Structure formats: C-alpha cells, structure tokens
Amino acid sequence: MPLLQAKLERFETLAAECELIAGRALDGGKRELYLRLGAHYRALATDMQAVIASVDAAA
C-alpha cells in the first residue's frame, strides 16, 4: 500500500508542476503541452485513488 500511495503523491506532484510551468509559459504551444500533460497526470492520480480505494475495500 505505501507504494500505491507514493505513486499517487508523485502523480499529484507532477500534475501541479506541469500546471505551474503552463502558467509561466510564454509560448502557446508549450503552454498547451504542459496543460495536457498536467491533465494526464491528474487523470492518473484519479485512477490511482480508485485503485487505493478498491484495495482498502477488499481488505
């Protein structure tokens, strides 16, 4: 379980970093890239939360 929690935290951190970079990007293409990447990491974090919840429910 600690491994799953660590992955969740990493995805959340990466999402926040991408959103921060997107907010500072001057180039529209790079801003869009980092926004999409941040959204992808947010989706991974959401999926990981569901996995953790299902593991908790099964225990």
All heavy atoms as TSV, in Angstrom:
chain	resi	resn	atom	element	x	y	z
A	1	MET	N	N	0.798	-1.208	0.000
A	1	MET	CA	C	0.000	0.000	0.000
A	1	MET	C	C	0.842	1.274	0.000
A	1	MET	O	O	0.465	2.221	-0.679
A	1	MET	CB	C	-0.959	-0.041	1.193
A	1	MET	CG	C	-1.934	1.077	1.165
A	1	MET	SD	S	-2.992	0.997	-0.256
A	1	MET	CE	C	-4.525	1.274	0.508
A	2	PRO	N	N	1.958	1.306	0.726
A	2	PRO	CA	C	2.775	2.527	0.683
A	2	PRO	C	C	3.269	2.854	-0.734
A	2	PRO	O	O	3.401	4.024	-1.080
A	2	PRO	CB	C	3.952	2.215	1.604
A	2	PRO	CG	C	3.476	1.131	2.496
A	2	PRO	CD	C	2.488	0.343	1.698
A	3	LEU	N	N	3.496	1.823	-1.542
A	3	LEU	CA	C	3.938	2.057	-2.919
A	3	LEU	C	C	2.843	2.748	-3.723
A	3	LEU	O	O	3.114	3.685	-4.485
A	3	LEU	CB	C	4.334	0.741	-3.585
A	3	LEU	CG	C	4.799	0.839	-5.032
A	3	LEU	CD1	C	6.061	1.694	-5.122
A	3	LEU	CD2	C	5.048	-0.533	-5.601
A	4	LEU	N	N	1.610	2.315	-3.546
A	4	LEU	CA	C	0.495	2.941	-4.258
A	4	LEU	C	C	0.319	4.393	-3.823
A	4	LEU	O	O	0.083	5.275	-4.652
A	4	LEU	CB	C	-0.794	2.164	-4.022
A	4	LEU	CG	C	-0.848	0.741	-4.575
A	4	LEU	CD1	C	-2.173	0.085	-4.210
A	4	LEU	CD2	C	-0.628	0.715	-6.064
A	5	GLN	N	N	0.426	4.627	-2.534
A	5	GLN	CA	C	0.293	5.989	-2.013
A	5	GLN	C	C	1.413	6.880	-2.544
A	5	GLN	O	O	1.187	8.039	-2.898
A	5	GLN	CB	C	0.294	5.980	-0.483
A	5	GLN	CG	C	-0.040	7.312	0.133
A	5	GLN	CD	C	-1.448	7.789	-0.181
A	5	GLN	OE1	O	-2.377	6.997	-0.260
A	5	GLN	NE2	N	-1.605	9.080	-0.362
A	6	ALA	N	N	2.618	6.331	-2.633
A	6	ALA	CA	C	3.752	7.095	-3.157
A	6	ALA	C	C	3.530	7.453	-4.625
A	6	ALA	O	O	3.837	8.573	-5.054
A	6	ALA	CB	C	5.038	6.297	-2.991
A	7	LYS	N	N	2.990	6.516	-5.388
A	7	LYS	CA	C	2.704	6.795	-6.799
A	7	LYS	C	C	1.630	7.872	-6.933
A	7	LYS	O	O	1.737	8.758	-7.772
A	7	LYS	CB	C	2.292	5.524	-7.526
A	7	LYS	CG	C	3.443	4.571	-7.772
A	7	LYS	CD	C	3.048	3.497	-8.738
A	7	LYS	CE	C	4.216	2.579	-9.029
A	7	LYS	NZ	N	5.239	3.196	-9.844
A	8	LEU	N	N	0.606	7.794	-6.087
A	8	LEU	CA	C	-0.444	8.810	-6.102
A	8	LEU	C	C	0.150	10.187	-5.834
A	8	LEU	O	O	-0.119	11.144	-6.569
A	8	LEU	CB	C	-1.512	8.484	-5.062
A	8	LEU	CG	C	-2.556	9.566	-4.797
A	8	LEU	CD1	C	-3.345	9.884	-6.059
A	8	LEU	CD2	C	-3.466	9.155	-3.669
A	9	GLU	N	N	0.967	10.290	-4.819
A	9	GLU	CA	C	1.594	11.572	-4.488
A	9	GLU	C	C	2.485	12.067	-5.613
A	9	GLU	O	O	2.522	13.269	-5.906
A	9	GLU	CB	C	2.375	11.441	-3.193
A	9	GLU	CG	C	1.483	11.247	-1.982
A	9	GLU	CD	C	2.244	10.915	-0.712
A	9	GLU	OE1	O	3.499	10.966	-0.715
A	9	GLU	OE2	O	1.585	10.601	0.297
A	10	ARG	N	N	3.188	11.147	-6.269
A	10	ARG	CA	C	4.058	11.545	-7.381
A	10	ARG	C	C	3.238	12.089	-8.552
A	10	ARG	O	O	3.594	13.108	-9.145
A	10	ARG	CB	C	4.906	10.347	-7.839
A	10	ARG	CG	C	5.861	10.667	-8.945
A	10	ARG	CD	C	6.929	11.632	-8.496
A	10	ARG	NE	N	7.853	11.878	-9.594
A	10	ARG	CZ	C	8.449	13.034	-9.810
A	10	ARG	NH1	N	8.275	14.034	-8.987
A	10	ARG	NH2	N	9.249	13.194	-10.839
A	11	PHE	N	N	2.131	11.418	-8.885
A	11	PHE	CA	C	1.272	11.904	-9.968
A	11	PHE	C	C	0.704	13.278	-9.636
A	11	PHE	O	O	0.648	14.160	-10.503
A	11	PHE	CB	C	0.127	10.926	-10.245
A	11	PHE	CG	C	0.554	9.630	-10.876
A	11	PHE	CD1	C	-0.107	8.452	-10.566
A	11	PHE	CD2	C	1.602	9.563	-11.776
A	11	PHE	CE1	C	0.268	7.246	-11.137
A	11	PHE	CE2	C	1.992	8.368	-12.349
A	11	PHE	CZ	C	1.324	7.198	-12.034
A	12	GLU	N	N	0.300	13.488	-8.391
A	12	GLU	CA	C	-0.233	14.791	-7.985
A	12	GLU	C	C	0.842	15.874	-8.071
A	12	GLU	O	O	0.570	16.994	-8.504
A	12	GLU	CB	C	-0.809	14.707	-6.582
A	12	GLU	CG	C	-2.083	13.888	-6.505
A	12	GLU	CD	C	-2.565	13.635	-5.095
A	12	GLU	OE1	O	-1.744	13.705	-4.152
A	12	GLU	OE2	O	-3.764	13.349	-4.928
A	13	THR	N	N	2.050	15.531	-7.668
A	13	THR	CA	C	3.159	16.484	-7.738
A	13	THR	C	C	3.482	16.845	-9.185
A	13	THR	O	O	3.659	18.023	-9.512
A	13	THR	CB	C	4.412	15.898	-7.053
A	13	THR	OG1	O	4.107	15.657	-5.682
A	13	THR	CG2	C	5.597	16.843	-7.154
A	14	LEU	N	N	3.545	15.829	-10.035
A	14	LEU	CA	C	3.841	16.079	-11.447
A	14	LEU	C	C	2.750	16.935	-12.091
A	14	LEU	O	O	3.056	17.835	-12.881
A	14	LEU	CB	C	4.000	14.756	-12.201
A	14	LEU	CG	C	5.275	13.988	-11.898
A	14	LEU	CD1	C	5.196	12.576	-12.468
A	14	LEU	CD2	C	6.491	14.714	-12.434
A	15	ALA	N	N	1.501	16.671	-11.747
A	15	ALA	CA	C	0.401	17.471	-12.291
A	15	ALA	C	C	0.542	18.929	-11.873
A	15	ALA	O	O	0.402	19.845	-12.696
A	15	ALA	CB	C	-0.939	16.903	-11.832
A	16	ALA	N	N	0.831	19.150	-10.602
A	16	ALA	CA	C	0.983	20.524	-10.110
A	16	ALA	C	C	2.162	21.230	-10.780
A	16	ALA	O	O	2.066	22.407	-11.132
A	16	ALA	CB	C	1.162	20.512	-8.597
A	17	GLU	N	N	3.263	20.503	-10.969
A	17	GLU	CA	C	4.430	21.099	-11.621
A	17	GLU	C	C	4.117	21.464	-13.063
A	17	GLU	O	O	4.510	22.539	-13.546
A	17	GLU	CB	C	5.615	20.148	-11.552
A	17	GLU	CG	C	6.198	20.016	-10.162
A	17	GLU	CD	C	7.290	18.966	-10.061
A	17	GLU	OE1	O	7.565	18.261	-11.058
A	17	GLU	OE2	O	7.866	18.849	-8.969
A	18	CYS	N	N	3.413	20.590	-13.768
A	18	CYS	CA	C	3.055	20.883	-15.161
A	18	CYS	C	C	2.138	22.092	-15.240
A	18	CYS	O	O	2.302	22.942	-16.123
A	18	CYS	CB	C	2.379	19.666	-15.795
A	18	CYS	SG	S	3.514	18.316	-16.150
A	19	GLU	N	N	1.195	22.187	-14.318
A	19	GLU	CA	C	0.283	23.324	-14.312
A	19	GLU	C	C	1.029	24.628	-14.011
A	19	GLU	O	O	0.731	25.670	-14.595
A	19	GLU	CB	C	-0.837	23.083	-13.312
A	19	GLU	CG	C	-1.759	21.960	-13.752
A	19	GLU	CD	C	-2.604	21.378	-12.644
A	19	GLU	OE1	O	-2.467	21.808	-11.472
A	19	GLU	OE2	O	-3.398	20.459	-12.940
A	20	LEU	N	N	2.007	24.548	-13.135
A	20	LEU	CA	C	2.816	25.721	-12.820
A	20	LEU	C	C	3.621	26.161	-14.046
A	20	LEU	O	O	3.660	27.344	-14.385
A	20	LEU	CB	C	3.753	25.418	-11.651
A	20	LEU	CG	C	4.658	26.544	-11.195
A	20	LEU	CD1	C	3.835	27.681	-10.608
A	20	LEU	CD2	C	5.652	26.030	-10.174
A	21	ILE	N	N	4.248	25.212	-14.705
A	21	ILE	CA	C	5.029	25.520	-15.910
A	21	ILE	C	C	4.123	26.097	-16.987
A	21	ILE	O	O	4.482	27.071	-17.661
A	21	ILE	CB	C	5.769	24.268	-16.414
A	21	ILE	CG1	C	6.853	23.862	-15.413
A	21	ILE	CG2	C	6.377	24.507	-17.795
A	21	ILE	CD1	C	7.458	22.498	-15.671
A	22	ALA	N	N	2.939	25.516	-17.155
A	22	ALA	CA	C	2.000	26.012	-18.165
A	22	ALA	C	C	1.613	27.457	-17.875
A	22	ALA	O	O	1.497	28.274	-18.793
A	22	ALA	CB	C	0.757	25.134	-18.207
A	23	GLY	N	N	1.437	27.766	-16.613
A	23	GLY	CA	C	1.068	29.126	-16.238
A	23	GLY	C	C	2.154	30.144	-16.513
A	23	GLY	O	O	1.870	31.322	-16.706
A	24	ARG	N	N	3.389	29.685	-16.554
A	24	ARG	CA	C	4.510	30.589	-16.797
A	24	ARG	C	C	4.992	30.580	-18.240
A	24	ARG	O	O	5.836	31.403	-18.606
A	24	ARG	CB	C	5.673	30.202	-15.890
A	24	ARG	CG	C	5.370	30.420	-14.435
A	24	ARG	CD	C	6.515	30.016	-13.573
A	24	ARG	NE	N	6.234	30.298	-12.168
A	24	ARG	CZ	C	7.033	29.985	-11.179
A	24	ARG	NH1	N	8.182	29.386	-11.424
A	24	ARG	NH2	N	6.690	30.263	-9.941
A	25	ALA	N	N	4.489	29.650	-19.028
A	25	ALA	CA	C	4.952	29.516	-20.413
A	25	ALA	C	C	4.515	30.709	-21.251
A	25	ALA	O	O	3.361	31.144	-21.186
A	25	ALA	CB	C	4.417	28.225	-21.018
A	26	LEU	N	N	5.433	31.218	-22.020
A	26	LEU	CA	C	5.131	32.334	-22.913
A	26	LEU	C	C	4.677	31.831	-24.279
A	26	LEU	O	O	3.916	32.500	-24.967
A	26	LEU	CB	C	6.366	33.225	-23.069
A	26	LEU	CG	C	6.885	33.860	-21.769
A	26	LEU	CD1	C	8.152	34.657	-22.049
A	26	LEU	CD2	C	5.827	34.731	-21.124
A	27	ASP	N	N	5.139	30.670	-24.652
A	27	ASP	CA	C	4.810	30.064	-25.939
A	27	ASP	C	C	3.486	29.298	-25.805
A	27	ASP	O	O	3.340	28.458	-24.912
A	27	ASP	CB	C	5.942	29.123	-26.356
A	27	ASP	CG	C	5.661	28.447	-27.672
A	27	ASP	OD1	O	5.963	29.051	-28.716
A	27	ASP	OD2	O	5.142	27.317	-27.642
A	28	GLY	N	N	2.543	29.601	-26.676
A	28	GLY	CA	C	1.235	28.956	-26.613
A	28	GLY	C	C	1.291	27.454	-26.792
A	28	GLY	O	O	0.547	26.716	-26.151
A	29	GLY	N	N	2.189	26.987	-27.659
A	29	GLY	CA	C	2.323	25.558	-27.879
A	29	GLY	C	C	2.827	24.830	-26.645
A	29	GLY	O	O	2.325	23.752	-26.290
A	30	LYS	N	N	3.814	25.423	-25.992
A	30	LYS	CA	C	4.346	24.808	-24.772
A	30	LYS	C	C	3.322	24.855	-23.651
A	30	LYS	O	O	3.196	23.917	-22.867
A	30	LYS	CB	C	5.640	25.493	-24.341
A	30	LYS	CG	C	6.806	25.142	-25.219
A	30	LYS	CD	C	8.097	25.714	-24.698
A	30	LYS	CE	C	9.225	25.341	-25.637
A	30	LYS	NZ	N	10.499	25.878	-25.210
A	31	ARG	N	N	2.579	25.951	-23.571
A	31	ARG	CA	C	1.545	26.067	-22.548
A	31	ARG	C	C	0.515	24.948	-22.727
A	31	ARG	O	O	0.143	24.273	-21.772
A	31	ARG	CB	C	0.874	27.433	-22.620
A	31	ARG	CG	C	-0.167	27.650	-21.552
A	31	ARG	CD	C	-0.757	29.061	-21.514
A	31	ARG	NE	N	-0.738	29.803	-22.755
A	31	ARG	CZ	C	0.144	30.773	-23.052
A	31	ARG	NH1	N	1.074	31.123	-22.198
A	31	ARG	NH2	N	0.083	31.417	-24.203
A	32	GLU	N	N	0.084	24.740	-23.962
A	32	GLU	CA	C	-0.896	23.688	-24.244
A	32	GLU	C	C	-0.320	22.310	-23.930
A	32	GLU	O	O	-1.008	21.462	-23.361
A	32	GLU	CB	C	-1.325	23.754	-25.719
A	32	GLU	CG	C	-2.307	22.690	-26.118
A	32	GLU	CD	C	-3.636	22.770	-25.396
A	32	GLU	OE1	O	-4.025	23.872	-24.959
A	32	GLU	OE2	O	-4.285	21.714	-25.243
A	33	LEU	N	N	0.935	22.088	-24.275
A	33	LEU	CA	C	1.583	20.813	-23.990
A	33	LEU	C	C	1.583	20.524	-22.496
A	33	LEU	O	O	1.193	19.430	-22.063
A	33	LEU	CB	C	3.024	20.818	-24.518
A	33	LEU	CG	C	3.877	19.629	-24.101
A	33	LEU	CD1	C	3.414	18.369	-24.794
A	33	LEU	CD2	C	5.338	19.900	-24.387
A	34	TYR	N	N	1.986	21.490	-21.697
A	34	TYR	CA	C	2.051	21.281	-20.253
A	34	TYR	C	C	0.668	21.191	-19.618
A	34	TYR	O	O	0.489	20.481	-18.634
A	34	TYR	CB	C	2.921	22.349	-19.582
A	34	TYR	CG	C	4.387	22.048	-19.747
A	34	TYR	CD1	C	5.157	22.718	-20.686
A	34	TYR	CD2	C	5.003	21.070	-18.982
A	34	TYR	CE1	C	6.499	22.423	-20.859
A	34	TYR	CE2	C	6.339	20.763	-19.143
A	34	TYR	CZ	C	7.081	21.446	-20.085
A	34	TYR	OH	O	8.405	21.132	-20.251
A	35	LEU	N	N	-0.306	21.882	-20.167
A	35	LEU	CA	C	-1.669	21.743	-19.666
A	35	LEU	C	C	-2.190	20.330	-19.925
A	35	LEU	O	O	-2.821	19.716	-19.056
A	35	LEU	CB	C	-2.595	22.771	-20.311
A	35	LEU	CG	C	-2.462	24.199	-19.807
A	35	LEU	CD1	C	-3.317	25.147	-20.651
A	35	LEU	CD2	C	-2.854	24.285	-18.335
A	36	ARG	N	N	-1.925	19.810	-21.117
A	36	ARG	CA	C	-2.357	18.448	-21.444
A	36	ARG	C	C	-1.629	17.428	-20.590
A	36	ARG	O	O	-2.229	16.460	-20.108
A	36	ARG	CB	C	-2.125	18.162	-22.916
A	36	ARG	CG	C	-3.029	18.975	-23.827
A	36	ARG	CD	C	-2.526	18.957	-25.232
A	36	ARG	NE	N	-3.373	18.172	-26.099
A	36	ARG	CZ	C	-2.980	17.678	-27.258
A	36	ARG	NH1	N	-1.745	17.846	-27.664
A	36	ARG	NH2	N	-3.813	17.017	-28.007
A	37	LEU	N	N	-0.336	17.636	-20.407
A	37	LEU	CA	C	0.444	16.718	-19.582
A	37	LEU	C	C	-0.048	16.746	-18.133
A	37	LEU	O	O	-0.201	15.704	-17.495
A	37	LEU	CB	C	1.925	17.094	-19.662
A	37	LEU	CG	C	2.928	16.139	-19.054
A	37	LEU	CD1	C	2.782	14.736	-19.611
A	37	LEU	CD2	C	4.342	16.662	-19.298
A	38	GLY	N	N	-0.325	17.940	-17.629
A	38	GLY	CA	C	-0.868	18.063	-16.280
A	38	GLY	C	C	-2.212	17.368	-16.141
A	38	GLY	O	O	-2.469	16.692	-15.143
A	39	ALA	N	N	-3.058	17.501	-17.153
A	39	ALA	CA	C	-4.363	16.834	-17.130
A	39	ALA	C	C	-4.189	15.317	-17.143
A	39	ALA	O	O	-4.937	14.592	-16.470
A	39	ALA	CB	C	-5.208	17.285	-18.314
A	40	HIS	N	N	-3.204	14.844	-17.891
A	40	HIS	CA	C	-2.931	13.410	-17.932
A	40	HIS	C	C	-2.495	12.905	-16.556
A	40	HIS	O	O	-2.989	11.873	-16.084
A	40	HIS	CB	C	-1.856	13.115	-18.978
A	40	HIS	CG	C	-1.509	11.674	-19.092
A	40	HIS	ND1	N	-2.363	10.738	-19.618
A	40	HIS	CD2	C	-0.393	11.003	-18.725
A	40	HIS	CE1	C	-1.791	9.547	-19.569
A	40	HIS	NE2	N	-0.594	9.680	-19.038
A	41	TYR	N	N	-1.602	13.637	-15.901
A	41	TYR	CA	C	-1.162	13.239	-14.560
A	41	TYR	C	C	-2.316	13.310	-13.554
A	41	TYR	O	O	-2.406	12.480	-12.656
A	41	TYR	CB	C	0.014	14.090	-14.087
A	41	TYR	CG	C	1.330	13.678	-14.700
A	41	TYR	CD1	C	2.116	14.594	-15.388
A	41	TYR	CD2	C	1.791	12.377	-14.601
A	41	TYR	CE1	C	3.315	14.213	-15.956
A	41	TYR	CE2	C	2.996	11.989	-15.163
A	41	TYR	CZ	C	3.758	12.912	-15.835
A	41	TYR	OH	O	4.950	12.530	-16.396
A	42	ARG	N	N	-3.211	14.289	-13.708
A	42	ARG	CA	C	-4.383	14.363	-12.823
A	42	ARG	C	C	-5.265	13.128	-13.012
A	42	ARG	O	O	-5.792	12.573	-12.053
A	42	ARG	CB	C	-5.206	15.618	-13.101
A	42	ARG	CG	C	-4.588	16.876	-12.640
A	42	ARG	CD	C	-4.900	17.180	-11.189
A	42	ARG	NE	N	-4.134	18.363	-10.807
A	42	ARG	CZ	C	-3.496	18.480	-9.686
A	42	ARG	NH1	N	-3.521	17.512	-8.792
A	42	ARG	NH2	N	-2.807	19.565	-9.406
A	43	ALA	N	N	-5.422	12.711	-14.270
A	43	ALA	CA	C	-6.224	11.518	-14.552
A	43	ALA	C	C	-5.572	10.278	-13.939
A	43	ALA	O	O	-6.266	9.410	-13.380
A	43	ALA	CB	C	-6.409	11.343	-16.054
A	44	LEU	N	N	-4.262	10.184	-14.043
A	44	LEU	CA	C	-3.557	9.061	-13.433
A	44	LEU	C	C	-3.727	9.070	-11.916
A	44	LEU	O	O	-3.914	8.013	-11.297
A	44	LEU	CB	C	-2.070	9.094	-13.796
A	44	LEU	CG	C	-1.722	8.746	-15.244
A	44	LEU	CD1	C	-0.241	9.004	-15.491
A	44	LEU	CD2	C	-2.086	7.309	-15.562
A	45	ALA	N	N	-3.679	10.241	-11.323
A	45	ALA	CA	C	-3.878	10.351	-9.875
A	45	ALA	C	C	-5.289	9.911	-9.490
A	45	ALA	O	O	-5.473	9.189	-8.499
A	45	ALA	CB	C	-3.617	11.780	-9.408
A	46	THR	N	N	-6.275	10.303	-10.272
A	46	THR	CA	C	-7.653	9.899	-10.011
A	46	THR	C	C	-7.794	8.381	-10.111
A	46	THR	O	O	-8.443	7.747	-9.264
A	46	THR	CB	C	-8.615	10.595	-10.996
A	46	THR	OG1	O	-8.498	12.006	-10.829
A	46	THR	CG2	C	-10.056	10.162	-10.774
A	47	ASP	N	N	-7.180	7.801	-11.136
A	47	ASP	CA	C	-7.212	6.346	-11.289
A	47	ASP	C	C	-6.518	5.660	-10.113
A	47	ASP	O	O	-6.994	4.632	-9.617
A	47	ASP	CB	C	-6.550	5.925	-12.598
A	47	ASP	CG	C	-7.342	6.326	-13.824
A	47	ASP	OD1	O	-8.527	6.690	-13.688
A	47	ASP	OD2	O	-6.770	6.277	-14.933
A	48	MET	N	N	-5.405	6.210	-9.670
A	48	MET	CA	C	-4.673	5.616	-8.559
A	48	MET	C	C	-5.502	5.691	-7.276
A	48	MET	O	O	-5.490	4.764	-6.464
A	48	MET	CB	C	-3.328	6.310	-8.372
A	48	MET	CG	C	-2.430	5.632	-7.359
A	48	MET	SD	S	-2.046	3.907	-7.726
A	48	MET	CE	C	-1.060	4.079	-9.195
A	49	GLN	N	N	-6.238	6.788	-7.089
A	49	GLN	CA	C	-7.119	6.899	-5.927
A	49	GLN	C	C	-8.180	5.804	-5.951
A	49	GLN	O	O	-8.508	5.225	-4.910
A	49	GLN	CB	C	-7.798	8.270	-5.891
A	49	GLN	CG	C	-6.865	9.382	-5.498
A	49	GLN	CD	C	-7.499	10.754	-5.619
A	49	GLN	OE1	O	-8.417	10.956	-6.411
A	49	GLN	NE2	N	-7.000	11.703	-4.853
A	50	ALA	N	N	-8.698	5.502	-7.137
A	50	ALA	CA	C	-9.707	4.439	-7.267
A	50	ALA	C	C	-9.093	3.084	-6.938
A	50	ALA	O	O	-9.731	2.256	-6.275
A	50	ALA	CB	C	-10.288	4.437	-8.673
A	51	VAL	N	N	-7.865	2.869	-7.375
A	51	VAL	CA	C	-7.184	1.605	-7.074
A	51	VAL	C	C	-6.974	1.471	-5.564
A	51	VAL	O	O	-7.241	0.412	-4.980
A	51	VAL	CB	C	-5.831	1.517	-7.818
A	51	VAL	CG1	C	-4.992	0.359	-7.307
A	51	VAL	CG2	C	-6.068	1.378	-9.317
A	52	ILE	N	N	-6.514	2.533	-4.943
A	52	ILE	CA	C	-6.284	2.501	-3.492
A	52	ILE	C	C	-7.599	2.247	-2.762
A	52	ILE	O	O	-7.640	1.452	-1.816
A	52	ILE	CB	C	-5.617	3.812	-3.017
A	52	ILE	CG1	C	-4.186	3.879	-3.556
A	52	ILE	CG2	C	-5.644	3.935	-1.509
A	52	ILE	CD1	C	-3.501	5.221	-3.373
A	53	ALA	N	N	-8.667	2.872	-3.194
A	53	ALA	CA	C	-9.968	2.673	-2.555
A	53	ALA	C	C	-10.434	1.220	-2.714
A	53	ALA	O	O	-10.986	0.638	-1.774
A	53	ALA	CB	C	-10.996	3.625	-3.145
A	54	SER	N	N	-10.200	0.631	-3.877
A	54	SER	CA	C	-10.631	-0.749	-4.071
A	54	SER	C	C	-9.792	-1.719	-3.246
A	54	SER	O	O	-10.313	-2.707	-2.740
A	54	SER	CB	C	-10.590	-1.127	-5.562
A	54	SER	OG	O	-9.262	-1.193	-6.028
A	55	VAL	N	N	-8.507	-1.416	-3.092
A	55	VAL	CA	C	-7.645	-2.263	-2.251
A	55	VAL	C	C	-8.086	-2.147	-0.798
A	55	VAL	O	O	-8.155	-3.152	-0.083
A	55	VAL	CB	C	-6.164	-1.872	-2.420
A	55	VAL	CG1	C	-5.296	-2.523	-1.362
A	55	VAL	CG2	C	-5.677	-2.233	-3.819
A	56	ASP	N	N	-8.417	-0.947	-0.363
A	56	ASP	CA	C	-8.892	-0.741	1.005
A	56	ASP	C	C	-10.210	-1.478	1.249
A	56	ASP	O	O	-10.421	-2.059	2.307
A	56	ASP	CB	C	-9.069	0.747	1.305
A	56	ASP	CG	C	-7.757	1.468	1.522
A	56	ASP	OD1	O	-6.732	0.788	1.745
A	56	ASP	OD2	O	-7.747	2.718	1.459
A	57	ALA	N	N	-11.091	-1.434	0.251
A	57	ALA	CA	C	-12.399	-2.076	0.390
A	57	ALA	C	C	-12.265	-3.609	0.439
A	57	ALA	O	O	-13.041	-4.276	1.114
A	57	ALA	CB	C	-13.307	-1.664	-0.753
A	58	ALA	N	N	-11.264	-4.129	-0.272
A	58	ALA	CA	C	-11.069	-5.581	-0.317
A	58	ALA	C	C	-10.408	-6.103	0.953
A	58	ALA	O	O	-10.496	-7.287	1.259
A	58	ALA	CB	C	-10.234	-5.951	-1.532
A	59	ALA	N	N	-9.762	-5.227	1.680
A	59	ALA	CA	C	-9.029	-5.666	2.892
A	59	ALA	C	C	-9.915	-5.823	4.094
A	59	ALA	O	O	-11.012	-5.571	4.219
A	59	ALA	CB	C	-7.932	-4.670	3.219
